[in-house]
Amino acid sequence: MGVLDGKRIAIVATDGVEEVELTAPRQAVVDAGATAEIVSPAGGAIQSMNSDIAPSATYPVDRVAAEVSAADFDAVILPGGTVNADRLRTDADVLNLVKGAFAANKPVGVICHGPWTLVEADLVKGRTLTSFPSLRTDIRNAGGTVVDEQVVVDRGLVSSRDPDDLDAFCEAIVKEFAGA
C-alpha cells in the first residue's frame, strides 16, 4: 500500500520537456501508488529532450489540457525543459488547469523552467520558491521570493532548481501530495 494510493497526478508537459524531469517524478509518484497522466496542449505524443538540445524518447499524451480541469486531479507536476515551459506558459488551457489547482489548494510541483507557467498565470506573488537561475528575475518581477536551495516547499508548492535536485524534489512531492 503506497502513500499516494488512489491519487491522480497530472504531469503537464509538451514537446521539449526535459526527459529526466518528466520520468523521475512520474516514477516517484507511481511507485508511491498514484496514477500519473501526461496532460498536454495537444494529443498524440510529446518529444522529450536531454539538456534542452538532444532529442530523446517520445511519450504518449494521456489527456489534452482543454479536456480536463483541476477537479480531475489531486496534484500537478510541471517539469522543465526550456522549450516545454515556454510553450506551456502560452497555452490558455494549461494556465486554466494550473490556476484551478492553486484555487483548489491542490499541491503543485515545479522544477527547473517549470515555474515559468506559474509566473504567466500570476501565481508566484507572495510565494517563496526556487528555479533554474535564468527564471529568477521573472519570478522576482512577478512578486515571488527566490531562494537558491535544492527544494523549497511553500503552502503546497514544491520547487527545485534542476535535474541535480531530482532526488530531493521527488521525495518532497510524494510527501506533499500524500498530505493532500
Secondary structure as GFF3:
##gff-version 3
##sequence-region A 1 180
A	DSSP	beta_strand	8	12	.	.	.	ID=ss1
A	DSSP	beta_strand	17	18	.	.	.	ID=ss2
A	DSSP	alpha_helix	19	31	.	.	.	ID=ss3
A	DSSP	beta_strand	35	40	.	.	.	ID=ss4
A	DSSP	beta_strand	45	50	.	.	.	ID=ss5
A	DSSP	beta_strand	54	60	.	.	.	ID=ss6
A	DSSP	beta_strand	63	64	.	.	.	ID=ss7
A	DSSP	three_ten_helix	65	67	.	.	.	ID=ss8
A	DSSP	three_ten_helix	70	72	.	.	.	ID=ss9
A	DSSP	beta_strand	75	78	.	.	.	ID=ss10
A	DSSP	alpha_helix	82	88	.	.	.	ID=ss11
A	DSSP	alpha_helix	92	103	.	.	.	ID=ss12
A	DSSP	beta_strand	108	111	.	.	.	ID=ss13
A	DSSP	alpha_helix	115	120	.	.	.	ID=ss14
A	DSSP	beta_strand	128	129	.	.	.	ID=ss15
A	DSSP	three_ten_helix	133	135	.	.	.	ID=ss16
A	DSSP	alpha_helix	136	141	.	.	.	ID=ss17
A	DSSP	beta_strand	145	146	.	.	.	ID=ss18
A	DSSP	beta_strand	151	154	.	.	.	ID=ss19
A	DSSP	beta_strand	157	160	.	.	.	ID=ss20
A	DSSP	three_ten_helix	163	165	.	.	.	ID=ss21
A	DSSP	alpha_helix	166	178	.	.	.	ID=ss22
###
